[in-house]
């Protein structure tokens, strides 16, 4: 019987889900792709698109399972969400308008927020516990009849039953739509098709023979309701807690957790944001938004300059073809200016943008926690960072600068074929979508630690501000906003570190305490790949990870391509590398500073912080919180880092969706207007999706390792494919495809297996010992365990125990080895007919002399979708571009 019951429940769920997946995929095809973007795909592409939508929606539903887990009362939540949409769409079919959506959304969201704040509580009928056995009724059973809050002060609309939301939305649309229609000029009933209206209306059948007004494509702009922001807390009221305490005292019992909780809360309440702190934080947000307005409207390129490098208006030099003035008045003048800044940006601001984009809040909060918990071995990462700069400038950058591509993944189509490009670009988009919510969560976590402000509300504020200035200003706003944000970020951390070092008595005291606590270890030569931080893991894994990301990832390459030439790009990268090494070193020293402060009273053990990533914010409030403006400066720095990373990802991913997905995968060449809509719409959708996924990140502990593990899957695979193409000239398309798939599967298997084993408690990171000997008595209880017992990991599958540093090297090596073997088995590329421009300059000396007669030919005529690059044996000698010539290398044939 239980099995039959559960089978019935799951049957209902599966049937509903299958209907939703099928219907939504059809809407995405018919109403979004064909209706909104006016794209008419072939039956094969439409078939692929619909099936991919089903898979993506199913995976998204699986991820959003974490959100539902946080919502209390699934029936009322689903009914409320459905009521907003149903009332609005029902009214639209009856008439039309957006007022209903706004009003019903306002009522619904206000109700949810008031409920989350405890201002509104659903009145439940009385229940009883008189029949329960005594062992179930203890001092934790407070009251059967809870005390409900007074709702008279709540805004009346928020107190409405959720049953009223749909009628409100429907009636609002009918009334407002009717009034607006009459005011703006009603529809002429003589020329309306009766088939579009109910026949009961006074329209005679003869109207069917009247000329029908031409109807344009209907754009259905469905308004996604903002994600519900609910705090994951107990619904028990303070009054009930007071009753419970009174019952405990009457029974002669004492709650062991009460003194600790009271003391912890008291300590937190000692440090709060002041008006100056809020002003500094608010000023950072206002300046960020102002940059978007400035570069979107006041610092735009003129029509002629902006169109010089626009793909759709490329003209050969000397033809004197006049350039039309762009009609776009919203933000950047052209797509080229929006995504690449017309390739005229300066080295220093781009270097600062590279630094700000990579040094996110994850680094500011995660790196000190890593040093605090696992020692200074991670500090050795500065060596791979410096080596990475040399590798990027020598091996990869010259190829991109010579080809001058809009997207780094275009290289894969020129070198191999469109399938490889599509695989890498899709992997990039998925990787960035996974990383986006982490970028938002980190500053929200810090802000919550120092103010107690709701994590989801502040996360929404960050998203809105970032979407705003990225949407308007494009890459220029992103770069120049990053430039001043990185200054604020660096100053905030350095000032806190200097004040903290002086307060503890100087670097000598910090160093001595770190030595005593076993934190100083730079040369752990343990060859085991299972240990989290070793000399070999940091040096080898760090080099592969940083090089794979910074050499070929579109978030970095896009800003390399915004510079005018190779020399400027190299100079910018060298500044970026040196600045990154310095900043990472400051963050690592901060970890020692934290240990010097808490060497005898670990905040995590006594539950002053809930995760290791809150250590730094907690230290800021405890050590410099009494200095007006310092907490605000620190939080502004953390938020600046988050905004810079978020804006870069939004701008870059929107460009990849346009260049590699829409143009590359679906072979659609949109007009300038449609391209603008796609890019800017992608920015909005990605920002909202990141906001929703904030609920998932809230369940993950250890931001640094989670973000590095997820990024390692994509970076290792794409880095391996690009390396295969640039350094292994005989590799072919089949080798790249098979090697890329093998690398992604292997690295993904290791990473996900490790995460599952960690979630099951089979694997735990072995942190260095901490102490609570110096804590006050009230913080220590009989449950405090400073040094936990770790599980025996010998029975865990060996690959799942690997340090996260090895995931990227495994992915890159797998792609190179498998790709080279498959290329040899299926017929290696004929080196006599390969374009040397597609191969790294470090390999040019090994290429046959005949190949240089083909220099620059690959980028002149990209192949059609699905067509392999054939050996260029039939290219005539006339018109061949000699090696070293820069003229005419980058004129692409218009599709």
N, C-alpha and C positions, 0 to 999 in steps of 0.2 A: 504493500500500500504506500509506504513512503516513496518507493521508487516510481510508482505510478503518478503520485502527486508531483514529484519533481520533474518527471517527464512531461507532464502537462504544462507546468510553468515554463520549462525550457522550450517546449513546442510553441507556446504563445510568443516567447521572446524571439525565437528564430524566425517565425513567420513575419513578425513586425519588422525585424531588422532587414530581412530580405526584401520586403516591399520598399522600405526606406532607401536602401542602397540602390535598388533598381530605378526608383523614381527620381532620386536626386541625380544619379548619373545621367538620366535622360534630360533633366532640366539643365544640367551643365552643358550638355551637347546642344540642345535645341535653343535654349533661351540665353545662355551666356556666350558660348562659342559662335553659334550661328546668328543669334539675335543681337547680342550686345556688340560683339567684335566683327560681325558681318563676314565670318569665315565659313567657307563651304568646303569642308574636307571630303576627300574621296571616301567611298564605303569602307575601304581597308583602314584608313586612318581614323574614321569615325568609330569603327569597331574597336580598334586599339584604345582610343581615347575613353570610350565608355567603360571598357573592362578595367583600364588603369584607374579610373575614377572609383569604381567599386572597391578595388584593392586599397587605394589611399583612404577612402572614407572609412572602410573597415578598420584600418590601422589607427586612424584618428580616433574612432570610437573606442578602440582598445586603450589608447593613451588617456582619453578623457574619463576613463573608468575611475581614475584617481580623484577627479573632480566630484563625481557623484558620491564617492565615499565620504566627502566632507559635507554633503548636504543632508539636513535632517528633514524628513518628510518628503519622500520622493513624489508622492501623488500630488501634493499641493504645488511643489516646484514645477513639475511637468505641466500641470494644469495652468499655472500662471504663465509659463513660457508659451504654451500653445495658445492661450487666450490672447496674448498680444498679437501674435502672427495671424491667428484665425479671424480676430475682429477686424484687423486691418485689411487683410486680403479679401475677406468677405465683403467689407465695405467697398473695396476697390471694384470688385466685380459688379456690385450694385451701383456704384458711382465712381469714386476716385479721390485720391488725396493722401497727404502724409500727416495731417493733424491727428488722426486717430492713432497712428503709430506712436507719435510723441506723447500723447496724453495717456494712452494705455501703458506705454513703457514707463512713463513717469510714475503712474500709480503703482505699477507692479514693482519697480525697482525701489521706490520709497518704502513700500510695504516690506520688502525683503531686508533692506538696510535697517529699518526700525526693528524688525524681528531679530536680526543678528545682534543689535545693540541691547536687546532685552526690554525694549519699550513696549512691545506687543507680544503677548504670549497667548497661544490658542487655549481656550477654556476647555479642558477635558472633563468628562464626567467622573464622578468620584469612583475610586477603587479602594480595595481593602487588602490587608495582609494578615487578617486575623486567623486565617486558616493555614498559614505557612508554618513549617516546623521552626523550632526556636533557633536552630543553627543557621537558618537563612535570615532571621530577623535579629540583627545585632546593632551595635552602636553606629554602624554606617547607614542603617535605615533611618532616615531623618523624619520625614512627614509624608503621610499618604495624601493629604490635601494641601498642595502647595499654595503659597501666598502669591496672588497675581498682582502685577503692577497696575497703578492707576493710569489708564490710557486717555484720560480726558485732555491731557496736554499734547497729545500726538495729533499731527495734522489730519483732519477728518478723512481725506481721500486715502491716506495710508491705512486706515482702519477698515476699509471696505472688504467684504468677502471676496475671495478670488473668483467667485462665480460672476461677479459684476464686471470684471475686466473686459470680457468679450463684448457684452452689450454696450459698454461705454465706447470701445473702439469702433464698433459698427455704427452706432448712432452718431458719433462725432463725425465720421466720414460722410454719412448721409447728409447731415445738416450743413456742415462746413462746405462740403463739395457742392451742394445745391446752391448755397448762397454765393460762393465764388463763381460758379458757372453763370449765374444770372448777372452778377456784377461785371464779369469780364466778357460777357456776350454768350448767350446760350447757343447750343447746337441747332442748326437749321433742320427741323424734323422732316422737311420735304426731301432732303438729300441723304438721309440715313438709311442704312440697310436694316430692314426689320429683323433680319436673321440674327442681328447682334443684340436685340432687345426682346423682352418678353412680349408675346403677341397680344396680351391683354391691354397693352398701352394703345392709345388711339392713333394707330398707324395703319392705314388701309393697305390691302394687298397690292394695290396699283403702285405703291411705292417701290415694289420690287423691280419694276421696270424703269425706274428713274436712274439717271447716271449716278454711279456711286463715287463718292469722293475718294481720291487715291489715299490709301493708308500706308504710311511709312512703317519701318520696322519698330515694333514695340520694345522698348528697353525696360526690362523689369528690374528695377534697382532694389532688391530686397535689403532691408535694413537689418543687419545683424545686431541683436540686442547685446548690450555690454554684459560681460560675464559677471555672474553674481559674486559679490565680495563678502564672504562670510568668514568669521574668525573661528578657528578650530578650538573651541573652549567648551567647558562643561556648561549646561543650561541651568545648573543649580544656582539659586539666588543667594544673596548675602543673608537674607532673612532666614533662609533654610539652614545655612551654615551656623548662624547664631543659635537656632533651635537645636541643631545637632550638638554643638558645644555644650549647651545647657543640659542636654540628655546625658552626654558623657560625664559631665561633672556630677550629675545626680547618681550615676552608676558607679562613681568612684574611679573612672577610667581616664587615661590621658592619651591624647593622640601624639604619637612620636613625630609625625611630620609637621605638626603645626608650628613649633618653635623655629624649625629650619625655614619653612615657607615664609613665615612672618619676617624673620631676619633678612632673608634674601630679598624680599620685596622692599623692605625698609632701605637696604643698601642701594637698590636700584633707584628708589625714589629720591635719594640724596642728589642724584645727578640728572638734571633736566635741561632741556634746551631753553635758552633765554631769548629775548626779543632780538638781540644782536645776531644770535646763531641763526634764527629763522630768516632774518634779513639777508645774511650771507648766502644761505641756501637758496632763498627765493631769487636773489640777484643773479646767481649762476643760471637758474632756469630762464630768467627773463633775457639775459644776454644771449643764451643759446637760441631762444626763439627769435631775438632781434637779428642774429646772423642770417637766419633763413629769410627773413623779410628783406634784409639789405641785399643779399646776393640773388634773391628771387625777383626783386623789382627795381632796385636802384643801381645795382652793379652788373647789369646784364650786358652781354656783348651786343654790338650793333648788328644789324641784319647781315652786312657784308662779311664782317669778321667771324661771326658765328657760323656762317654757312660755308666757310672755306673748307672745313673738314667734315661737313655733313655727308654721310654716305650717299644719301639720295640725291645730292646736288653736286657731286664731284665733277669738276671740269678740268680738262687738260690745260696746263699752263700755256698761255699765249693765245688762247682762242678768243679771249675777250668776251666770253658769254656773260651777260649781265645776270646778277644774282638777285632774285626776288626777295623783297623784304618779308621776313616771316610774319605770319598772321597771329602766331601764338603770343598772348600777352600774359600768360600765367606762368610765373617762374622763369626758368632758363629759356633762352630763345630757341634752342635746338636740342635734340637728343644728344648730340656730340658734346655740346656744352654741359648738359645736365650730368652725363656719365663720365666725361673725360676732361671737362674744363677747357675744351678746344685744344688740348695738349699744350697749354701755355703757362702752366703753373710753375712756381719757383721751388728750388730744392729744399730750402729750410722749412717752409710750412708743410711741405709734403713729408719731410723727415719727421717732423713733430706729429703729423697725422698718422704716419706708420707706427710711431712709438705709442701714441694714444690709443690707436686701434687695437694694438696687440696687448699693451699693458692695461688690461681691463680691471674692473673691481675684483675679478677672480684672482688676479695676481696680488693686488694690494691686501686682500684679506686671506687668501689661501696660502701664499708663500710664507708669511710669518708663522702661520699655524703649522705648516710643514716643518719648518726649522724647530719650532717649539716642541713638536711631538717626536721628530725623527732625527734631529741633529743637523749639523752643517754640511753633510755630504752633498746635499742638493745645491749648495752654494757654488759648486764646481760647474754648474750649468753655464756660467759666464764664458767658459772656454769654448764650448760648442757654439754659443751665440756668436763669438768673434769669428770662429772658423766658418760658420754659416754665411757671414757676410762676404767672405772671400769666394766661397763656392757659388753663391748666387751671382755675383758680379762677373765671375769668370766663365761659368758653364751655361747658365740659363738666361740671364738678362740679355746678352748680345743677340740671342735668337729672337726674343720678343721685340726688342727695339728695331731689329732689321725688318721684321715682318709688319710691325705697326698694326697689330690686330686690336679690335674692340674688346674681345674676350680671349683670355688665355686658352680656352677650350677650342677656339677656332684652329689653333695649331694642330690639334689632334685630328681634325678633319683633313687638313692639308697633308699631314704626315701619314695618316692611316686612312680612315674613312669616317663618314658621319656617325656610324654606330658607336665608334669609340668615343667620339665627341659627346654624343648623347648620354652614354653611360657615365662619363666623368662629370658632366654638368648636372645630371640628376642626382648623383651622389653628393655633389657640392651643395645643392639646394637642400637636400635632406639633412646634411650635416649642419648647415647654418640654422635650419629650423630647430634642430635639437639644441643648438648652443644658445639661441636667442633668449629663451626664458631664464637660463642661468645668468646671462648678462644683466637681466633686470632684477633677478632675485637677490644678487649680492648687495647692491646698494640699499634695496628695500630692507634686507636683513640688518644692515648696519644702522639704518634710520630707525628701525623698530627697536634696536638695542638701546639707543640713546634717547628716544622720545616715547617709546611705547605705541607709536603710530601704527595703524593697521598696515601689514605688509602688502596686501593686495591693492589697497587704495593708493599707496605711494608708488607701487609698481605701475598702476594705471596712469598716474601723473607723469612718470618718466616716459612711458610709451607715447603719450599724447604730445608732450613737448618735442620728443625726438622725431616723431612722425611729421610734426608741423614743419620744423626747419629743414628736415631732409626732403620733404615733399616740395617745398618751395625753392630752396637754393641749390639742390643737387650736390655734386662733388665739390664745388667751390665752397658752399656753406659747410659741408662736412670737413674739408681740409682746414679751413681757417677757424672754424669752431674748435676742432681738435687741437690746433696750435695753442690757443690760449687755455684750453681745458687741461692740457698736459702740464702747463706752467702751474696752474692752480693745484693739480694733482701732486706734482713734485714738491711744491712748497708746503702743502698741507702735511705730507708724510715726513719731510725733512724737519720741519719745525717741531712736530710732535716728538720725533726721535731725539732731537737736540735737547729739548726740555726734559724728556724722560731720562736721558743719559746723565745730565747734570743733577737731576733729582736723586738718582741712585748713587752718585759719588764718582761718576766717570766711567770710561770704557774698561778700566782695569777691574773694577768691581764686577761689572757685567761678565767680563771674560773669565774671571776666577770662579764665579758661580756657575757659569756654563761648563767649565772644566770639571768641577765637582759633581755636577749633574750628568756628566757623560754626553754633553751636547756637542763637543768639539771633536769632529772626526771628518777629515778631508781625504784620507787615503785608506778607505775600506776596500782592500783588494780581494775580498771574498769572491771567488768565481761563480758562486751560486746565482742562478738567474731568478731564484725565488725571493731573494731578499729585496726589499723595497728600494733602498738607496745604497748603491755601491759605486765605486770609482768607475767601473766598466759600464754599468747601467746608465749612469748620468752622462758619461762622456760619449758613448756610442749611441744610446737611445736619444739623448738630447740633441746630438748633431743630426740624426736622421729626422727627428720630429721637427726641429726648427727649420731645417733646410727644405723638407717636403712642404711645409706650410708657406714659408716666405718666398720660395722659388717659383711656385706654380699656382698657388691659391689665388683665385680671382680677386679677393679682397685686397691682396697686396699688389698683384700685377696691374690692376686697374689704376692704382696710383702711380706705379712706375710709368705706365703709358700716358699719364697726364702731364709728364715732363717732356720738354722739347727734344732731347737727344740722349744718347747713351752716356756721355760724360756727365751730364747733370744727374741722370738717374743713379749712376755709381756713387757720385758724391752724396746724394740724398741717402742712399742705402748705408754708406759708411757712417754718416751722422746718426742714422737710426740705430745701427748696431752698437755704437759706442754709448749712445744714450740709454739703450735698453740694458746693456751690461751694467751701467752705473745704477739705474733704477732698480734692477733686480737685486743688486748687491745691497742697496739701502733696505729693500724689503727683507732680505735675508738677515741683515743686522737687526732689523726690527724684531725678528723672531727671537734672537738672543736677548734683546731688551725685554721682551715679554717674559722670558724665563727668568731673567734677573729680577724682575718684579715679583713673579709668582712662584719662585723656586721652592717655597715652603708652604704655599697654599694655592693649590691648583683650582681655578674657578670652575672648570668643567666638573671636577669630582664633587664639589659641594653645591653644584647646580646653580651657580651664579650665571652661567651661560649654558645654553642647551646644546650647542655645537661648537666645534673648535674654530669655526670661521667667525664666531662672535668674539673671540679673544681680543682682537685688536680694537674693535669699537668699545668693548667693555673697559679696556685699559685706557683708552682716550678719555672716557667719561670719568674714570676714577682718578687718573693722574693729572689731567689738564682740564677737567670739566669745570673747575672753579674759575678758570680764566675765561672771561667773556669773549666770545667769538671763536675760540679754539675748536670746540666741538663742531660749530657751524663750518669752519674752514676745512676740517677733516672730512665731514660728510659731503661738503661741496666737492672736494677732491675725489672722493669715491664715486659720487654721482657723475662728475665730469668724466671719469674713466669709463663708467658704464654708458653714458650718452655717446661718447666717441666710438666705442665698440659697436653699440647698437646702430648708430647712424651709418657707419661703414658697412655693416652687414646688410642693412635695409637697402642702401644705395646700390651695393654690388650685386646682391641677389636679384633685385629688380632688373638690373642690366643683363644678368645671365638668363633670366626668364624670357627676356626679349630676344637677345642675340642667339642663345643656344637652344632654347626650348621652342619659342614661337618661330623664329627664322630658321634655326638649324634643324630641329627635330621635325616640325610640321611643315617646313618649307613655305612659310607664309611671309610675304613681304608687305607689311602694313604701311599705310600712309603715315605721314608725320603726326596727324591728329590721333590716329589709333595707337601708334607707338607711344605717344605721350600718355594716353589713357592707360595702356598696359603697364608702363613703368610706374607711374604714380599710383595707380590702383594696387599694384603689387606691394608698394611701400605700405599702404594702409592695411591691406589684408595681412601681410606678414607681421606688422606691429600688433594688430588685434589678436592674431594667433599666438604670438609670444605672450601676450597678456593672459590669455586663457591657460596656456601651458604653465603659468606660474604656480598653479596648484600642484603640478607634478613634481617640480623641483623641490617644493617644500617637504617632500618625503625623502629626499636624497641627502645623505650626510657625507661630508668631505668633498667640497666643491672642486678642489684642484684635481683630484684623481678622476672624478666623474667626467669633468669637461675634457681632460687630457685623453681619457679612454675613448670617449665618443669621437673626438677630433682625430685620434690616431687611426681609426678605421678608414675615414675618408682621405686623410692626408697621406697615409701609407700607400693606399691604392693609387690615387691620382699622382702622387709623387713618383711612384714606380713606373707608371705608364709614360709620363713625360720624360723620365730618365731613360727609359727604354728607347723612346723615340729619338732623343738627342745624343745619347752616348753609344747606342748599339745600332749602327746604320743599316745592318742587314736584317733587322727585325721587320716583320710584315704585319698586316692587319690582323690575321688570325692569331699570331703570337700575342699581340697587344690585347685582343679581346679575351683570349683564354687566360693569359697571365693576369689581367685586371680582375676577372671574375674569381680566379683562384686566390689572389691576394685579398680581395674583399671578403670572401667566404672564410678564409683562414683567420684573418685578423678579427673579423666580426664574431666568429665562433669563440675565439679565445677571450675577447672582451666581454661578450654577453655571458659566457660561461662563468667568468670570474665574478661578474656582477651578481648572477643568480646564486653562486656559491657563497658570496659575501652576504647577500640578503638572507640566506638560510642559516647563517651563523657558522658555516663550515670553515670560512676563511675570515680572519680578523687581522688588520694591520697591527704589527707588534710595536706599540709605542714605547718610547723610553720611559723609565720610572718617573713618577711625580710624587709629591709629598703634600700632606695636609697638616703637618706638625705645627705650622705657624698660624693656622686658622683659629679664629675665636671659637669657643666651645659651642655656642649656639648654632654654628654652621655644620657641626659634625654630628651625625646620628649613627645609630647602630647599623645602618644600611650603607654608610659611606665606605667605598672600596677604592683606594687610591691606585692600586696595582691589580687589575683583574687577571683572572686565570684564562689563558688563551686555549682554544680547542686544538686537538691533535689534527694536523693537516696532512698526515702521511697517507690517509685514505682518499684524499681529493685527487681528481684527475690532474696529472702534472702540468698540463698547459694552462689550467685555470689558476694555478698558483704563481704564474710568472708575474714579475714586476711590470707595472703599466708602462715603464720605459721601453720595454722590448716589443711592444705591439707594433709600433711604426717600423722599426727595422725588419721585423718579420714580414710585414705587408710589402715593403719595398723590395726586399730580397726575393720573396715569392714571385712577385711580378717579373723581376729581371730574369730569374732562373727559368721559370715556366715559359715566359715569353720568348726567351732566346732559344730554348729547346724546341718549342712548337714552331718557331720561325724556321729553324733548320730542317725540321721534319716535313714541313709543308712547302718548302722552297724559299730560300732566303731572298731578300731584295737584291737586285742587280745594282751594285754600287756604281757602275759606270753611268747609269742614267738617273741617279738621285740628285735632287736639288741640294747643294751644300748649304743653302740658306736655312734648311730645316734641321741641320746637324750643328751641334755645338762647335764653336771654333777650336776647342781643344782637341777635336777629333779630325779636323780638316787635313792635318798632315798625313793621316792614314788613308784618306780617300784617293781613288785613282784620279789622274790628271783629267781624264775625259769628263768627269762629272762636273767640273767647274764651268763647262760651257752651258750648263743648264741652270746656272745661278739665277735665282729670282723668278723662275718660270712657274713654280708651284703656286705662288700666290696670285697669278694672273687670271686663272680660270678654275675656281673651285668646282669639284665634281658634284653631280646631282646625288640626291639621297639614295643610298644603297649601292652606289657604284664604287668599286674598289679603285684605288690609285694604281694604274697600270704602269709598267716600265715605259719610259718615254723614249722609245726607239724610233718613233716616227716623226719626231720634231725636226723640222728642217733647220739647216744651219743659218738660213737667213733670218734675221731678227733676233737671234739669240743674244742674251744679255751677258756681256763678259763679266767675269768675276771682279767684284769690287765696285761695279757701277751702281750708283744709288738712284739714277734717273729711271723713272717708270717702273720701279720694282713693286709698287704698292697700289697700282691702278687695277682694281678688281672689276670684273665684268658684272654689270647690273643684272639682277635676276629678272 
